[in-house]
Amino acid sequence: MNLDFSEDDTLIRDQVEKYLANNCTIEEVRSVLDGEKPYSEEVWRGLADMGLMGINVPAEYGGVETGYKSLCLVAQSLGQAAASIPFSSSVYLVTEAIVQFGSEAQKRHWLPQLASGDIIGALAVTEGLEQLTEANLSSAVKGGSLSGSKLAVADGGSADIAVVLAVGDTGPAMYLVELNGEGVERNGVSTIDPTRNTVSITFSNANADLLGEDGKGWDQLQQVYDRAAVLMAFEQIGGAQAALDMAVEYAKERYAFGRPIGSFQALKHMMADMYTARRIAESNCFAAAEALATQADDLPLAAATARVSAINAFQLCTKDNIQVHGGMGFTWEFDCHIYYRRSNYQALELGGLSVWEDRLVDMILAHENASDNTAQDTDAEHQAFREEARSWIDQNAPKHLKSHLETSVFGKINTGDENPLAACKAWQRKKAEAGWAALMWPKEYGGRGATPMESIIWSQEEGVYSELTYPFVIGTGMCGPTMIAYATEEQKKRYLPKLASGEEVWCQLFSEPGSGSDLAGLRTKAVKDGDDWVINGQKIWTSEAHHSDYGILITRTDPTVAKHKGLTMFFVDMRSEGVDVRPIKQINGGSSFNEVYFENVRIPDTQRLGEVGDGWNVSLTTLMNERMAIGGIIATGVPEMIDLIQDLLVDNGKAIERSDVRARLAEYYTKATGLKNAGVRSINLVAKGGIPGPENSIGKLVAGELMQDLAKYVMDLQGFAALIDDPDIAVGNSRFQAMLMRSPAVRIEGGTDQILRNIISERVLGLPAEMRADKGLAFNEIPTGNS
């Protein structure tokens, strides 16, 4: 899946943003809001001159045909500017309906006028104060004459032509109706967003031209909605970004209690959640843009996913923007309400959130229950790679373990009677020998030099056998990238191939009893002694240390400077004299975490990573990769929930039939899919030479909370018997019980939820840092309390 946009796409976006910055100011939007004009006619004409109304129109009908991806970015820019023009109605809906279903004559007559912006289109669907259904549609066409009423038509007061849904001779159908013709009466209606020029329309024997097939109008409408939903979702994430930016800027400038309100943790975390929701929605939108551009079979699923997550993100950002502004946010003078109005208006267009949640669940089930779920690629090279990977896995995978692996729960690998670590090492070694381990690493270090897309394809094809990679995630996902960045060339060639093959297992020695979230407060000492360093101290919560051959170790080498300055990173042989590993029994009964004690452990200076005193900067490479790696492997439980609720009986019916269950599934699915799509974007960034940034903190943040919440919810649906965690009795081999008991650790390891929100708010959004008592002090002068 290509989630990138081309240089041409971004160039068009940049031109649009420049034009909007100069011509579509907030004062211009307010002139429409205050009723001075029906819409921003000058802005409309300027965008038309740029050819933007014809992006989705074939060139033969007067369009510029630059592609749907560029139109998506245009939509995002319009949303960010809160542009008060009938773009969505005319371009996403009416133009698209004619492109998809118009006759040759209709296309030649209407599309050039729409593409040039000379006429404006609107969609007339809603008839009453309830959700429109195929059964309660009452407007009708007989003998080419339309009669009936539409209660609310977005941009209908500005439109010249409407696509109207009405009952034809054989059922619902779409019709083209000229709104300035006879038999059409328009009346303005007051709405929550006056910038959309909404009207009611009464048709009395108005001329109606059939668009598409008679009796197929409802299905045609859904197809138009799928395409429009993607474009409108981009508008919504643009608006969400504007609301977030507004909140952040106000929080930096507004002072209370002698400091910027953006330094208060409660507000910082609120804005971090705004960012996270918008980022998840954006990632889903990017995937939907690719589906739209390639006319993919899963467009309805991608569109519904983008629509649901974009509605939620836009509404969250606009309501919390007002909250950040406090009382001033509720004044007409401040601009918060402009985006708040738009978010709630757009949430109801095309059918409201509940409609799209229900539709999304139908798409999920259709996708899950499809007779052929074999992934396919539109790109021939990628399809060839997939077939190669699929063939190799089919010939080499330990199929005798498959039934056991399918019953594995998060953090516990089931390999039957075989030793789990031995089984994992055997599979990793076999992959490495054939070039399938650590795919994106250079070949000389044990990798394959694969592209991000190839890495994603491999993960899809490896399927249940990926359970066997769990002991190596820390090594390949965190330690390896750090070694690649800081080790000598000789060391890379010595250690990385064995790390990739699983012959040597690595761990990460960071946290200490008194420095978990405050990692820079660590006290494990490294003292120089000739060409060696002598290590004394204790690490804790070290995953897989009891299986590890090596580990990367951060230590304090100078206590007389600020705590972030006196740190140095090493890698250490875990079999060295003086290293004592003690497993810790966890609340879920497992012992994957460990205490590690260092007593006069000698490490040669050649095993130092980075400069002396620069360990904090080295650790950031590890930490950023850690959050991306952990977020990528967390089992959110969504596939298992989908399987369960299709058969689980509640209230004398199946759980999947209950509206609240369907809404919850839609919420969980959009988050899980957003994480997957965000991961694809991060992998692409790394492939281009970047390092995972602080924005990747959303992966673990969202996944950890999702895992815990989903497990609780699914167990609640089952009732009291869900307390049983015997895999031979519990539903789904006790997966949900295992997730419930493991999820507290997920929300702590690799940075707590609260720390991750601080990172997002400070390092991504640029909000003021927390007030710190240790600021400016040397480490040995920092108060330690009773610890």
N, C-alpha and C positions, 0 to 999 in steps of 0.2 A: 504494500500500500504506500503510495507516494503522498505524504502529508505536506510536502513542500509546495511553494508557489514559485512560478517562473519569474525571471527578471522582468519580462513584459508585464506580468500580472502586477508585480509590486510597483513598476513604473507608473502604470495606470492609477493605482491606489495613491501614489505620492502626488500625482497631478491633481487628483480629486481632492485630496486633503488640503493641498495648497489653495485650490480654488475655494473650498468651503471655508477655510480660515479667513479668507479675504471678503467673502460674499455672504456666508451663512453664519453670521455672528449670533450670539445669544440675543442681541437686540433685535435682529431680524426675526428670530423665532418668536420673540415676545410680541412683535407687531402682529403676527398671525394669532397668537394666543389672545391678545386683547381685542381681536375682531377688526383690526384695521384693514385686513385683506383676507381673502379666502384661503390663499396659500402663497408661498414665496414665488411669485411668477418670474421674477428676475433670476432667481437661482435655478428654477426649472429650465428656463431658456438657455442659461449658460451651460448647464449639464447636457442639454440636448445638443448644443453646438459642439460639445466634446464627443458626441456620438454614443453617450452612455445609455440612452433609452433603447438602442438597437444592439446591445452586446449579445443578447440571446436570439437575435433575428438573423436568419441566413442572408448572405450578401445579395442574393438574387431578389430579395424583398426589401432592400434598402438598409439592411443591418450592417454592422461592422464585424460581427461574428468573431470576437476575440476570445470567446469561451466563457463557460460558466464560472471557472475559478476566478477570473478577473471580476466578474459580476459579484461574486461573493465578497471580495475585498472592497468593492465600491459600496456594497450594502453595509459593511462594517463601518466604513467612514461616514456614511449618512446617519447611521445610528449614533455614532459618537458625537456628531454635530446636532443631533435632534432635529434634522432638517424637516421643515414643515412643507413638504411637497408630496404629491400623490404617487410617488415612485413605486412603492410596493404594490399598490392596487393596479397601476397601469402596466408595470413591467413584469412583476413576478406572477401576476394572476391573469390579467386579460391578454396581454401579449403572449404569455406562455400558453394559455388555453388555445389561442388561434394557431400558434406554431404547432402545437401537438394535434389538434383536432380539426383545424379549418380546412375547407375545400381549397382547391387551387384559386378559385375566384375570390374567396374570402381573404386568403393570404395576400393576393396581389392588390386587393382594394384597401385592406385595413393595416397591414403590417408596415408599409412605408410611412403612413401617417403617424402610427404609434412610434416607430423607430425615430422619426424626426422630432417627436415631441409636439407636433402640430395638433394632435388630439390626445385626450386623456381617457383612460379606461377605468372602470370600476366593476367590482363583482357584487352582484345583488343576490343574496342567499337568504339571510335571516328574515323570518316572517313574524315571530311572536316572542314572548318573554320566556320561552323555554328553548332548550337545545333543539335545533332542527334535525329531524330524522327523515329518512326516505318515506316513512309512513305518514308523517304529519305535514308534508308539503302540500299547499293548497293552490298556489298560483298555477294557472293553466293556460295552455295555448290550444286554440281550435282554429283550424283553417288559416294558420299563419298570424292569428291575432292573440295577443297576450292580455290577460286580465288577472288582477290580483294586487297584493301589496307586499312591499318589503319594508320592514320596520326600521332597520338600521343598515345603511350602506356607507361603508368607509370611503371617503373622498368622493362620494356621490354628488356633492354640490358642485364639484369642479369638473366632473367627467362629461365627456361628449358621447361616450358609448358604454354600454354595460353588457357584461355576460350575465345572463339571468338564468337561474335554475327554476324550472317550472315543469308541470306535468304535461307531457305530450300525448300523442295518440296511444303509445304503448308503454308509457311510464315516464319517469323523470328524464328530462333532457335539458341540454344547454342551448340558449338562444342568444343571438346578438341583437341588441335593441339600441336604436339611436335615441338618446335621452332628450334631444331637442325637437323630436318629432311629435306628431299628434298623439294624444292618448297617454301622455306622460306628465304626471304632476309631482313636483319635488317640494318637500318642506323640511327646513332645518330642524334638527333635534339637538337638545343639549346633551353633551356627553362628558365623561371624566377627562377627555383630552380634546379641547376645542380646536386644536391645530389640525385635526383630521377632517374637518368639513363634512361631518356625517349628516346624512339626510334620510328621511323616509320617502319612499317612492310608491305612488299609486299608478298602476297601469290599467287603462280602460281601452281595450281593443287596439292596443299599440302593435305596430308591425314588428314581427319577430322572425328572425332568420335562424333556422336550425343550425347549430354548431356541433358537428360530430354526428353520432347516431341517436335516433329517437329510442328512448327506453334505456339508454346507457349513460344518461347524464350523471347519475349518482357515482358510478364508477369513474367516469371522466373527472368529476370534481375531486375525488380522492387522489387521482393521479396528479392533478394540478396542485392540490394541497401538498403532496409529498415534495414537489419541486419548490413550491413557494416556501414551505416550512424551512428548508435549508437556507434560503436567502434571507428570510425573516430572522432566523436564528443568528445569522451574522449581524444583522442590524441590532439585535438584542445584546449580543456580547459587546458590540461597539458602545451601546448605551450604558451597559454595565461598567465598562472601562471608564467612561466619562463620569459616572456617579462615584466610582472608586477614587478616581483622580481628585474629584471635588472634595471628597471626605479627607483624603490624605493631606491635601494642601491646607484645608481649614485646620486640621489637627496640628499641623506644624506651626501655624501662625497664631492660633487662639491660645491664650495663656489663662491658667486658673491655678490657684494655690502656688503662684510664683514660678510655674514652669509650663511648657507647652502641653496641651492636653494629649497630644500624640505620644507623650512619654508614659502615660498611664496604661498599665498593662491591660486593663479591661477593654479600653478602646483599641489598643494595638491588636489584641486578639480578635476583636470584632472585625477589624479591617483585614487581618490575615485570613479570616474565614470568607470575607467578601472576595479577596484575591483568589483563594482556593476554588471557590465555586465558579468564578469566572474562568479560571484556567482549565478546570475540568470541562466546562461547557465549550470553551474554545477548542480544546482537543477533539471533542466530539464533532464540532462544526467542521474542523479541518478534514476529518474522516468523511463526513457527509459531503463535503465539497468534492472530494475525490470520487465518491460514488455518483454524484450528480454529473460530474464532468465526463465520466467513463460510461454513463448509463448502466451502472452495475445492477445486477439482479437484486442485490440487497439494498437498493436505494430506499424503499419504504422503511426498512428497519433503521438504517442510518439516519434518515430524515426524522423519524419519530424520536430517536435517541437525542439528536441535536436539539429538536424542538423542546422536549421536556427539560433537558438540562439548561437550555438557554432561558426558558421562562423562569425557572427557579433562580438562576444566577442573576438575571436582570431585576427581578422583584426583590431578591435579598439585598443587592447592592443599593437599590434606590431607597428602600425603607430604612436600611441602616445608615445610609448617607444622611438622612434627616435626623436620625438618632445622634450621630456624631456632631451635627450642627446644633443639637439641642433646640431650644425655643426658636432660635433664628431660622432653623430649617423649616419651621411651620409658617413662615411669613411669605407673602407674595413677592416681596422684594428679593429674597434669595432664590436661586435657580433650582434648588433641590426638587421642587414640586413639578418642574417641567419634565424631568426624567421619571419621576414617580408616576405621573399621569401616563406617560408613554408606556412604561413597563406594564402597567395594569391594563391599558387599552390593547396592547399587542398580545398580551396573554390570552385575550378572548377572541382575537381574530383567528380565523381558520378553525374555529372550535377551541374551547378552553382547555386548561391543563388536564382536567379529569378525562376529557375526550381523548386527548393524546396519550395519556397514561394507559388508558384502556386499549387504544390502538397499538401502542408499543408492546403491550403484553401479548396481543394477538400476533404481532410480528415475531416476537421472541419465540413463541410456541411454534409458529409455522417454520421458523428457521431451525429450531431444535428438533422438530419432528419430521423434517424433510427426509425423503427416502435416501437422498445422496448428500451427505455433509462433507464430501471430499473437497478440500480447498482447491481452488483454481486461481491462476494468475493471468491477468490480461497481457502481461509482458512475456514474450516467448522465452527470453533468457531466464527469467525468474521461474517460469513453469518448468524449464529443463532442470534447473537447480532443485526444485521441489521433487521432481520425479527421481532425480539421482539420490536425494536424501531419503525419500520414501523407500526406494528399492534397497538402499544399504541398510536401513533400519529393519526392513522386513527380513533381510537375510542374516542380520547379526544381533538383533535385540534378544535379550534373555526372556524369551516368551514364556518359559516355565515360571517366571516370577510375576507375570502380568496380573493374574487373578489376585495375588497377594497385594501387589502395588495399588491395585484399584481400591483396596480397602484401607490404604494408609490414611492416617489423619495428620493434621498439620503438626510438624515437629517430631513425628514418629513414623519411621519407614518400616513397612511390613514386608519382609522378604521370606516369610514362612520359616522353614527350619535353617535357612542359610544365615550366616553371620552378616548383619546389615552392612557393616563397614567393608567387609570383604567383597560383598556383592556390588557395592557402590564403586569400589576401586576397580573391580574387574570391568565394569561397563565404561568407566572413565578411561581406563587404559586402552580398551578396544577402540573407543572413539578417537583417542589421541593418535593411535597408530594409523588410523585412516584419515586423519586430518579434520575430525569433527569436534574437537574439544577447543574451548577458548577461541571460537571462530574468528573474532575480529582482531585477535592479536596477530602481529607479524609472524610469518612462517618460521623465521629463524628462532623464535621464542616459543614454538610449540603450537602456534595458531594456524589459521588458514588464510589470513588476509582477506576475510570475507567482508562483504558490504553489510550495512545495517539491515537491509531488506533480506539478505540471505540468512543473517542471524535470526531474524524474526521467523522466517520460513522454517528454519531448522527447529526452533522452539515449538512451532505448531505441529510439526511432524513427529517430534520426539514423544509428545503426548505423555502418557502415564509413566514412561521410562525416565522422564525428567525428575521423578521422585528420587532417583538414584544419584542426582547431582548435588543434593542438599549438603553433604559434608564439605563440598568444595566451593560453595558460594562465597564464603569469606575470602578464600584464597584467590579465586579467579575474579571476584567482583570488587575486592577492596585491597588486599595485599598486592596482587599482581599489578594493578594500575599504578600503585605507589612505587613498586620496584621498577617498573618501566620508566617512570618519571625521574627516579633519583639514583638507582643502582648503577654501577659501572657496567660497561658493555660485557666484560668478562663474567660478572655476576649474573647479568640477565641471561646469558647463554647457559650458565651453570644451573640456575635455580628455576627459571620460568618454565622450561619444558617439563621438568618433573612436577612442577606445581600444576601445570595444565593437564598432565596425564593422571594426576591423582596419586602418583608414586609417593609424593611428599605432600602432607596436609599442612596447611598454614592457619594460624589464628591471629587475632588482633588484640594486643595487650594495651588497652587504653584505660578503662574505668578503674577507679579505686574506691575503697569504702567511704572516703571523705570527698571524692571528686567524681561524681557521675555526670550530672548535667553541667556542673562547673568543672569541665575537664581540665582547664588550664590551672586549676588548683591542685593538681596531682603532686604527690610527695615522694614517689619512688626516685631514689637518687642514683646518679651516675657520676662517679669521681674518676678523673683521669689518673692512670698509673702507668707511666711509660707509654707503650704503644697500645695499651688496653684501657678499657673502662671497667670499673668495678660497680656492679649494680646491687642495690639493697632496697627492698620495699615489697609492696603487695599489690597485685591486681585482682579484680573481682568481676564476676559476670562474663568471663571470657568463654565464649561459645567454642565448643569442640577442642578446647585446649588439651583434654585428656587423650585425644587422638592425634594431636598435632606434632609435626616434626620441627616446624619453624614458626616463628611469629614476628610480627613487627611490633616494636616496643617504644613507647614514648616515655622519656624520663626528664627529671629536673637536673640540669648541670650547673645552674647558677641561681642560688636563692636570693642574691643581693640585688637583682633587677626585677622589673615588673613581671608578673607571673606569666604573661604570654611570651616574654622575651628570653627567659632562661631555660627553654626546653630544647631537647635534642632527640632525634629519632634514630633507632637502630633496628637491625633485624637480628634475631637470636635463635640459636639452636636450642630447642626445648629439651634436649637430652643433656644439656650442659650441667656440670656439677653445681649444685646449689639451687637448681630449679625444682620446686615442689608443687605439683598440681593436685588439687583436692576438689573433686566434684561436689556440687551443691544440689541437694534435693529440693526440687521446686514444688509449687503448690499443685501442679498437675501430675506429680509423681515422677517426672522425668529428671534427668541429671545432665542435661546438655551444657549447663553453665558451670563454671569452675572458679575457684580461688587459685591464684598462682603466686607463690612466695619466691622471692629472690634473696638469697643469702650469699653475699660475696661472689656473685656470678661474674665471671670475666668475659668481656666481649671485645674482640680486637677492633681498633679504630677503623679498620677496613670495612667493617659492617655498619658503619654510620651512614645514614641516609640524609643527605643535605648537609648544610653547614652547622657547626656547633652554635647552639642558641637559636637556630631557625626551625626548630622542630614543630612549632605551631603551624607555620606555613606548609610544612610537609604533611602534617596531620589533616589539613583542610582538604588535600587531595584525597586522602583516605575517607574522610567523613562525607564528602560530597558523593563519592562513589558508593559509600556504604548506604546512604539513604536511597540512592537509585536502585542498588542491588536488592536491599531489603524490601522496598516497595514493590519491586518486580516479582518477588517470589511469594508474597503473602497470599494465602488462599482465602479469598473473600467469602467463599461459600455460596456465591450466586448460582453456579451451575447445579450444585447440590440442592439448593432451595427450589430451583425450577423443577427438578425431578420430583422432589417431595410433594409440593403443593398440587401437582397434577393428579395425585392419587389420594392424598390425605383427606379424610372425611372430617368436616367440622359443621356443626349446626345442620345435620342431615343433608349435607351436600359436600361437594369437593371444595377444598380451600381455594382453588384457582377461580371459582365462581364468585367469591366474595369480593366486593369492590375495594374494601380496605386492604385486602391481601394483594390485589392487583396493583393498587397504588404504591404499596410498599415495595413490591417487586420492581416496579418501574423506577422508583427512587434508587434502589440498590443497583439495578442494572446500569443505569446511566452513570453512576459513580464508578462502578467497576470497569465499564467500557471506557470512560474518560481516563482512568488510570492507565489502561492499556494503550490508548492512543497517545497520552502524554509520554509514556515510556518510549514509543516509537520515535517521537520528536526528540527525546533526549539522546537516544541511540544515534540518530542522524547527526546531532550536534557533536557527539564524541567522534564520530567518523570523520567529521570535517576538521578535526584537530582541536576541538574545544574540550573543556573539562565540565563535568556536570556542575551546574550552578546551584545557588541556594533555592531556586524555584523548584528543584527536585525534592525539596522537603515535603511537598504536598503528597508525594507517593505514599510514604509511610504514614503520614498524618491521616490521610483519608482511609487507607487500607486498614490500619489498626482499629480505628473507630468503627468502620464498616463491619469488620469481622466480628467485633464484640456485639454490636447492635443487632446484626443479622442472626447471630447464634441465639441471643436472648429471644428475639421475636419468633423464630422458627420453633424453639422449644416451648414457648408460650402457646403456640398453635396446637401443639401436641398434648398439652395438659400435664397433669402431675406425673405421669409415667415417664416423661422426658428426663426426669432426674436420674434414671437408670443409665449408667455409662458403660455397661457391659456390651462390647461390640457384637456379641452373638444375639443380643436382645434388642438393643436400641436401634431406632430407625437410622439408616445410612451408616451402619457400623460405628455408631457413636461419634461421627464426624463433628456434629454440632456441639456435643458436650466437650469434645477435645478443643474445639475452637474457643468455646466459652472460657475454659480453664487456662488456655495458652494466651488469649488475647491481652490480658493485663501486661504481660511481659512485652508483647509487640508494641504496646503504646509507651513503653519505657525505653527498651533497647534502641540504640542508635539515636537517642535524643527523645525526651518526653514530648508529649503533645504540646505542652506549654512552651518548651524550649523551641520547638519547631515553629510555633506561631511567632515567637520572638524573632527567630531568624528571618521568617518571611516578612514580618512587619518592618524590621530594621534594615535587612540587607537587600530585600527586593523592593519594598515600598519606600525606603529611605526615612522612616519615622525615627524620632529621637531614641537613643539607646536608654536602657534602664538606668535608673539612678544606682550607682554602685559605691559601696563603702570602701572597696579596695582600689578604686581608681587612683593612679598616681603613686601607689605605695609599692615598695619593694616586696617581694614575696615573703621574706622573713619578718616583715612588719605587719602583715595582714592579720587581723583578729581571727582566732580560730574557735572561739566558744569553748564548749566542753569536749569537742572532738579531738 
